[in-house]
Amino acid sequence: MSSTTVLLDSGPLADVDLVALGAASGMLWRSPEVTVVGIGAAEHLPLRLGASMEAAASRLGELAGTDDVDQAGTGPVGFVTLPFDRDAGGVLVVPPVVLGESNGTRFATALDGRSIERIGEDVDAVLSTPVPPRPTEITLHLGRTAESWRDDVVAVARDRIAESELQKAVLARELTLRANADFPLAPIVTSLAERFSEAMVFSIDGFVGASPELLVSRVGRTVRAHPLAGTAARSADPEVDAQQIASLHASAKDRVEHQITIDWLLTELLPFCSYVDAEPEPSTLTLANVHHLGTLVEGVLSEPAASILDLVDAVHPTPALGGAPQADAVELIEELEGFDRGRYGGPSGWVDSSGNGQFAVSVRTAQVRANLATIAAGVGVVAQSEPQAELEETQAKFRAMLGTFLAG
């Protein structure tokens, strides 16, 4: 079994709505640069940060065949989700058929030599499958009360940080949605793509999200990361919203939290790079519900260039979702949070047989299983944190996913 990638410059497949297709097939990655959609699953490879990453990369290389396009995302592609816990296992799914678009070039890849006509039949079958109606009743269940999380998690963590060498810990809350019928994935993913056009939207193995935060990407020898740390809620009043942005940039707490992540990423990426640097000042990333401080980190990989899987292994979890120092922060998370994050906060993305790929930090996500959906929202806690303000930040973040599930 080996891959064949062909250019789609005309014909019906050149005009297929890739987001609609990926929402229906359950295997989608959409970013401003690359969209890849999988149909079916030729292989499910168990994946764990560390040694198994090399085995997965080798298997993709074994599947590589002819490629008339030679862009990031062509050839055999693996869709990946990994949990936050580095010791827990994730999955790499290799679909037999991939449709994609990379920097404006549309292509199709098949692992078994199937014809364009056969791929078209596969696409038609996916798009014509009836979508079940949305549930009519949804109830919300908090893992713990807002007051308990504020006082027994955030306040305790803040005090521990103030009394120790720990600089930051990211603490999250969990919310479960229980419906009177199974949640259909397709309209949820489509809604995320429509509402969050600036985000990396993905659907992999029942895990869906619209993350604004690039963990790391690799195209050829270029490596990028775009960490976000520091948050302010949006306001419908333009004057108030402008004040929120100004306050965010002036906030000593948020600037400290943000710089911790930038410094850490530069340190972790440097061994793989001949050059790496960050923008001198953070910019504002404005989303539908919140503003974030964001800084682009970019570098040139040394030869031979490390695979995206090696880079993910090196930088997860960043201080934006774990804390600093990493080991101490993760220990505090395990002690105080009180729930299993699963894939929330972990890496989700794709990798091709050349080692290219893009991975998001899995925030603004939901794990969907039948009539249950679990979402989480976290905040960076530092010595200057105000517990009530951190609670309100999680409430603003919850609204992004809740609006998708409760709509229509």
N, C-alpha and C positions, 0 to 999 in steps of 0.2 A: 504494500500500500504506500503510495507516494502522491504528493500534491501536484495539481496543475492549476496555475493561475493565469487567467486571461483578462484582457482589457474589455470593458463594457462601454463602448463609445456610441453605441446605437442599439436599437431594439427595445423590447418591453422592459428588460431587466435594468436598462440604463435609467429608467424613470420610476422605478419602484421606490416608495417611501420607506427608507431604511428604518426609521424610528418605529413606524407602524408595524413593519415586519418583525423587528426585534422585540417589540412589546408583545406581539402575538406568539412568537417562537419561544420567548422566555430567556433569550440569550442576546444581550445587547450591550454595547459600549458606544456612547456618543460623546465626543468632545469637539471643541472647535477645529481641531486638526484632523482627527481620525474618527470614523464611524465603522464599526465592524459588527456584523450580525451573524449568529450561528444558527443553523438548522440541524437538529438532531445531535447525537453524541456518539462519536466513533470510539472515544476512550475517555474514561474517568481515571485520572491519575491522582493518587493520594499525594498530598503536598504538605510539607512541614518546613518551617524556616530552618535553614541549616543544610545538612547533607543532601536531603531529598530534592533540593532545588536543582542541583547539578544533574540528577537523574532525569528530572522533567525536561530540562533544557536539552539534554542529549536525545531524549525521545523525539522531541520536536525536530531536531536536526535529522534524525533518521527518516522522518516523514517528508522531508523537503524534496521536491522534484523540480519540474520546469516552472519558470516564472517569467511571463512576458511583460510584467509591470514593474517589478523590483522597487516597491515602495514600502515604507513602514506599514505593517499590517498585512502584507501579502505573503503567500506561502502558507504553510500550516500555522494555525493560531490556537493558542490556549487561553481560555477565559478562566480567571483565577479569583477566588475569594479565600481569604485567610482570617482566622480569628485574631482578636487582640492579643490573647495569650500566646506567647511565642512557643510554648511547649505543646499547644493543642494543634490538631491537624486540620488542614483545609483541603481544597480540591482544585484540580486543574482539568477543565473539560475541553476536549478537542472535538469540535463538530466536524462531520464529514463534508459539510457545505458551508461556506462563508461568503457573504456578500459584503462589500465594503466600499468606502470612499476615503482616500488619503490625499489631503491637499488638493481636492477638486478632481481627482482621478478615480473613476468608478471601476471596480474589478469584481471578479468572482473566482473563488478557489474551491476545488473539489479534491477529495482524497482518493476517490475510487475511479477516476476517469469518466464520471458521468458527463453527458453532453449538456450543452447550454439549454437544449429543449427539455431535458430531464430536470435540470435545475429550475427552469421556469415552472414545471409542474409541481416541484416541491414548494416553491414560493406561493403558487396559487392555492395549494392545499392548506398552507399555514394561514394565509389571509382569508380564506373562505370558511375556516372553522368557526362555528358560532361561539360568541362570547356570552357566558352566563350573566344574568343581571346582577347588579350590585346588591349587597345586603340592604335590607330596609331598616334594621335595628342594630345599633352598635353601642356597646357599653364600655366604659373606660375603667381600668383598674390600675391604681398606683402601687408600685412596690412598697413604698412607705409614704407617710404623709409629707406634705411640703414642709411643715414646721419641723418635723423630726429630721428631715434631710438637711434643712438649714442649720439646725442647732446641734445635731449629733454627728453630722458628717462634715459640713463646710466649716463650721466654727471650730470644731475639734482639729481639723486638718490645718486651718490657719494658725492656731495656737502652737501646734507641733512644729510647723515650719518656722515660726518666729523663734522657737526655742532650740532649733537644731541647724545643721548644715544643709538641710533640704531647702532648695530654692523654690520649687513649684511642684504641685501635684494636681492632676486633672481628675475631678470627681464628677460622676454622672448619676442621673436618675433614670429609672425605667418606667415605661408606661405600656400596658397591654390593652389592645383593642379586641373585644370578643363580639362576634357578629352572629346573626341568626342564619347565616348562609356563608358558604366559602367566599373569600375575597377573590375576584377575578384579577389576575395580574395585569392583563393588557391595558385596561383603562387607567389603572394606577400609574403604570409606567408612562403612558401617553400624557397623562396629566402632569407628571413631573417634568417631562420634556418641554411641555408648553409653558408651564409656570416658571421654570428655571432655565431659561435659554443660555445663561452664562455658565451653567454647571456641567460637570461630567455626569451623565445619566447612565445608569447601568442596571441590568437585570441578569443575575447569574445564580442559578441553583436556588431560586426562591428568595433571593436576597436582592432588594431593590433600593436604589438611592439616587440622589441628585446632589453630589458632593461638590462644593466649590473649592476644595483644597487638594491640590496636586501634591501627592507624597513624593513621587519622583517619576521622571520620564527619561527615556533614552532613545534617540534616533541617530544611528551612526555613532559618532563620537561625541555628540552633544548631549549633555545631561542637564536636566532642569528640575527644580522643585519650587513650589510656591506656597510656603507655609503661611497659615493664618493664625493669629493669636491676638486677642484683644477684640472685644465686641461691644457694640452699642445697639439698642433697639431702634427700629425705624419709627418715624412719626408721619402722620398724614399731613401735618402742618409743615410747609417748606421751611419756614423760619426756624421752627423747633428742630427739624431734621438737620438743618445746617449747624445748629448749635450742638446737636448730638455728635456730629462728625468732628467739630472743633474740639469738643470735650474729650473725645476718644483719643485724638492725636496729642492732646495736652496732658492726658492722664499718666501720671508716673507709674501707677500700678500696671496699666495696660502696656506701656512702652517697655517696662521691665520684663513682663511676661513674654512679649513679642521677641525681644532681643535674646532671651535665653534660647529660644527655638532657633533663631538664625545662627547664633554662635555654634550651637551644637551641630546643626546640619553641615556647616562649613568644615567643622572638625571631622565629621564622619565621612564626608565625601572626598576630602583632600587625598587620602591614600589611593583613590582610584583615578585621580585627575592630574593632568599636567598643569591645569589652571582651573580655579573655581573662585567665584566672588559673588557678592550680594549687592543689590541696589543700596545706595547710601542711606536712604530714608524710606520708611514704609509708605505705601499708598493706601487709599481707601477702596475696598471692594464692597460695593453696595449690592445687596441681595433684596429679595422681595420683603423679607421680614427683619433683617439686621444689617448693620455695617460691620466690617472686619478690617483690622489692620493686616496688610499683606505685603510681602517682600519677595521679589523674584530672585532666586539663587540659580546661577548658570555656570557651567564649566565645560571643559574639553577633556574627555577621557583619555588616559594614557593607552598606548598600544601594548598588548591586544586589549581592546575595549571590553570592559566588564559587561556581562549580560544584565538586563533590567532585573532579573531575579536576584542576582548578587547584590545589586544596589538596594533592592527592597529589603533583603536580609540585613544589610548594613544599617539602614536608617529607621527601621520600625522597632518600637514605637518612638516617634519624635516627642520632644517635650510638649508639643501642641496637643497630644492625646494621652501622654503618659506623665511626664514631668521630668525634673532634674534634681539631683542625679537620678538616672533612669532606674536603677535597681531599687533604691530607697523609695522612689515615688511609686513604683509598681507594688512594692510591699505595703505601702500605706493604702493604696487603692484596694488591694485584696482584703485588708483589715477593715476598712470603713464602709466600702460601697454597698456590700450586702447582696449583690446579684452577679450572675455570670454575664459578662458583656457579649459573649458569643462573637459574632463578626462585627459588631459595632466597634469602631475605632481601629479595626484591622485594615490591611491593604486589600483593595479590590481593583482588578484591571485586566490587562491582556498582555501576552508576550508572543512574538513570532519566532520562527526558527533562526533568525539572524541575531536574536537577542534584543531587538527593539521592543518597546512597550511603553505603556502608560499605566500608572497606578494612582488611585485616589486614596486619601484617608477616608475611611468609611463612616462619615458623619452625614446627617440628614438621610437616614436609611431606615428600612423596616425589614425585619425577617418575617416572611409570610408563610404560615402553615395552615392550610385549609381555612377555617373561620377565625384564626388567631393571627394577630400581627403585633409584633413587639418593636417599639421604638425607644430611643434613648437620647438624652441631651446632656452635655457635659460642660464644665467650666474650668478654667485654670485658676487654681487657688494659690495665692502667694501671701506673704506676711501682711501685705497692705489690704487684703480682700475684706469686703463688707459682706457678710453672709446673706443679708436680705437682697442686696444687689445681685449676688450670684444666683440666688433663687429666681429672681425676675428674669435674668438672662436665660435660664433654662426654659422658662415659660415662653419667652419669645422664640426660642429655637424649636420647641415642641410644635408651635403653631404651623410651621412649614409643612411637616408631614401630616399633622392632623387635618389640615385643610384639604390635602389630597385624598385622604380616606373618607372624610365626611362629606365631600362634594358630591352632588348629584346622586 
